[in-house]
């Protein structure tokens, strides 16, 4: 049997669509295609597609500009429509687990069981002395998944897998970094509207949480406090120039707002890690890896480092991925790297992955 090709990684984020195409190489993967397209602020709100026409159009443009032949795509979901729980069950076979999981899931999921798609993954290969096993339970609302699948199909692609954003970042991390076997590391992906937190204890997911916060908070706060338009606030956040309305804006004022929002954001991450620590026997975190477009804000990682008291590093999802410097400007790849973590994590998957 020939091995299945990696799918086209399509990360439909709140502020941009990122597309990655990888190919298996001798020492891992090589980059075949990478492109991104910005989305207007109201296209996706709270994970819900408010303007599917513009999203379909953006995906089509990316496919045409990159001359994409592979139509099999993988997409990622996150936010409050996705529930991830680590649960302990009596040891059983995969078949028994599939039969009983619907009933088990009802106890843990705050949605009607008929409104969600459910998946499980056994975390412990061997049952414990008590005859139990740890299982990761994932449930996602069907209507949200269907909305995402519909725009992907309308754009001319065949969606073959749906993953969770936090686990995509984990895939990208494992391909590029040494997975610590005796430590706890935290992957924090900060997008425009959602923060995905994934705590890996000895290489296995021990805790996940999605927080409805992100880069948009910075823009909105700059807009409100400095009385500028949304577009100007976005430019100021990214350190760009400002138009006429913002000529009187002092850079220190922008810094003050960014620092204040960074503190709030770091506080939410800290609370999540405190919650994890309260339930874990071995909760010492050795390292935090930040990804997502918002992670590039220079002051943010320092604020998180100070708040949590743990070394913070910006994750580079292209660290071990080969690419042709004639086709891809190394500086551009380095710059967009943090934004591409979810798309890279999708791009290493294949259609026959279980």
N, C-alpha and C positions, 0 to 999 in steps of 0.2 A: 504493500500500500504506500503510495507517495504521501509524504507528510503534508498536511494542510498548510497553506500559506497564511502568514499573519493577516488579520483583517485591517481595514482602514480605520484608524483610531479617530473618532469624531467626538470632540468634547464641545457640547453646546452649552456654553456658559452664559451667565447673565449679561456680561458686557462684550463678549467676543466668542466666535467659533474658532476652535483650533483643530487642525487636521494633520495627522501624522501617518506616514506610510513607511513601514520598516521592512527589511528583508533579512532573513537569517544569514549570518556570515560565519566564517570559520571560528572567530573568537566572540560570538554573540550576535549583534545586530548591526546593520548599516542603514543609514537614513536615505530613503529614496525620495520622499516628498515631505515638505513641511510648509504650511501656509496658515494664516489666520485672517479673520475678517471681523471688524468691530460691529456690534449691534447697537441700535439706538436704545436709550435708557428704558423705554417702556415696552420693549419687545418681550421680555420675560420678567414677570414680577412674582416674587415669592415662589419661584419654581414653576409657575403657571405660564403657559404660552399665550400672551395677549395679542401678538401680531405674528401669526404663523407665516403669512405671506412674505414678510421681510426675511424671516429665518430661512424659508425654502429658497428664496432668491439668493441669499448669501451663500448657502451651501452649493447651489448650482454654479455660482461664479467661481468659488474655490475649485470645484471639480474641473471646470473648463480651463481656468488659468493654469492648473497643474497637469492638465491632460490625464486625469486619473482613469485607469483602465479597470482596476479592481473595484467592483461595485459592492463587495461584501463589507459591511461596516459594523463596528461595535460602538455603542453609546454608553454614557454614564449618567446616573441619576443620584440625587442627594437631597437633603432638606427634610422638612417635617412630614413629607409623604412617604418617607422611608424609615422603617424601624429596624434597628439591629440589636439583638440581645444575645448575650452569651448565657446559655442555660445548661443545667446538669440533668442528664436523663439516665435511667438504668441502661446498662450496656445492651446493645441490640445490633442486628445486622442492618445493612443499608436498606434492604427490602422492608424490614419491620419498621425502620425509622420513617421511610416514605409513607407507610400505611398509617402510622400513628401521629405524624407531625401536624396534620390539620387540627386534630383534637388538642395536642400539646400547645400549638401556637395560639389557640383561642384564649389561653390563660395569660398570655404575655402581650397581646397586640390590642391596642385601644380602638381598632377599626373593626367593622363587620368583616368576618373572615371571608365572605363571598366577594368583598370589594378589593381584595389584595392578591397579588401573586406571592407565593412563598418559596423560599429556597433554604436549604440547610447544608452545613459543612461540618463534618466531624473534626474536632480540633485535636483530640487525644487518640492516637492510633491504638494504644493499649488501654483497656479499662482499668480503673483504679482498684485498690484492694477492696473497696466497698462495692465493687461491681458497677461503677458508674462511669459515664463518659461526658466530656464537655462538648457542646455542640453550639455552633454559631447559627442563629436563626435570623433570616433576613426577610422582611415583608415590605412590599412596595405597592402603593395604590395603583390599581389597574388603569384608572382613567388618566393618571399622569403618564404612565408608561405608554399607553395608547396614543396620547398626544405627541410624544416624542417620536414614536415609531412612524406615525402618520407623516410628519414633516420630512423625515429621512426618506421614506418611500416616495413622497411627492417630488423630492429633489432628484430622484432617479437612482437611489441606492437600495440595497437589500440589507436590512438590519438583521444580523445573525446572532448578536449577543447583546445583552444589557447587563452592565456591571454597576457597582456602587463606587462613587468617586473616591471614597477613602481607601478602598481596596485597589483601585487603579494606581493611586499614588504609591501604595505598598509594592505593587508589581514593578513600578518604575524604580523604586528605591532598591529592591532586591537585585535588579539587573545591573545597577550602577555602583552599589556599595556592598561592603562585606556585612552580611546580616549577623549582628552580634548574638552569639549563642547563650551568653551568660549575663546579658544586660537587658535593661529596659530602655527603649528609645521611643520617642513620640514623633509621629509625622503630623504636621499641622499644615493643612492646605487652605490658604486664605484667598478666596475669590472675591468677586464684587459684592455678592449678597450672602454667601454662606461660608462658614469655616468648618472644615472637616477635620476632626481629631481622631487619630488612630494610635493607640498605645500598643506597642509590640513588646511583649515580655518573652525573652528567649526565642525570638523569631515568630511568635504566634500572637495573633490579635487577642488582647486581654480586655480592651475597653474601647468603645467608639462613641463619638457624639458629634452631631451637627449643630452648629450655633447659627442662628439667623442674624449674622453680622458680617461685615466685610468692608471692602474698599469704598462702597457707596456711602458708608457712614462718614468717611473723611470728606468726600465731595460735598455731601449735604450740609455738613457742619461748617465747612469753609463758605459755602453759599450763604448760609443763614447768618453766620457771625460777621462776615466781611461784606455782606450785601452785594454779591456779584451773581451773574447768571450761572446756571449749572455747567455750561461748557467752559466758562472762565474758571470756575471752581475746580473742574477736572484738570485744566491746564496748570493751575497753581499747585494742585496736589502733586502733579508729576514733575513740578519744578520748571515748567515751561513759562513762556511770557504770558502776559495778560492783555486783553484788548482795552479799549478806551474806558469802559466802566470801572476797570480795576487799576487804573493808573496810580491811584492814591494808596493801593495796598502795599503795606510794608512786608518784606519777606519774613521778618521776625513774627509778625502776626500770624502768617500762614504756619510757621513752625510751631507756634504756641497751640494752634488748633490741632495740628497733626499730632503733637505730643499728648494733648488731652485725650483725643480719640484713641491713640495708641495705648494709653494707660487703661482705658475702659476695656479695650479689646484684650490686653494682656491679663486684666483682672478676670475676664470670662474664661480664658484658657487656664489660669491658675485655679479657678473654682472647679473646673472640670477635672483637673489633675488631683485636686484635693479630694474630690468625690471618689476618684479611682483609688487613691491612696487609702481611703477609709475602708475600702472593700477588699484590698489586696494584701496578701501576707508579705510579699516582697515588692515594695512600691518605689524603691529608689530609682529615679530616672537619671540616666547618665548623659543623654544628649537629646536635643530637639532639632528636627530638620524642618525648615519652613519652605513651602512652595506656594504657587498661586501668584497671580499678577500683583496682588497687594503686598506680597512679601518683599518686593523690591524697594518699598519705601525705606530710605536709609535709617531712619531713627527707630523703626518698628522692632527689628530684631534685637536692638540694644535694650529697648524698654522691656521686651519679653524676657530677655536674659536676666536683667536686674530683678524683675518681678518674681520669676520662677526660681532663680538661683541656679540655673543649669546652662551649660554652653549651648548656644544656638547657632546653627549653620544654615545657609541657603542651599536647598537641594538642587543639584544639577542633573536633570533627567537624561542629558546627553553625554554624561561623563565617560561612560564606557561604550558609547555608540559611535561607530565609525561614520564619518561623512567626508565628502569630497569638498575641500576648501575652495575649489574653483566654482562649484555650484552653490555652496552655502557659505556666506560670509561668516567666519568664525566669531567675529564680534557680535553679529546679529544673533547667532545661535546662543551665544553666552547670555546676551541680553534677554532674549525671550524664554530661555530655559525654564525659569521658575513657573511661567505661565503654561508650559507644555507638559507638566508632570502627568496630569490625568490622561491626555491624549497619547502620550508615550506608553503609559500603563495599559491603555486599550490596544495600542498598536502592536504589542507583543503577544496578544491573544490570538487564537485561531478559532475558526468556526466550530471545530469539533472538540473544543475545550469542555471539560465537564467541571 
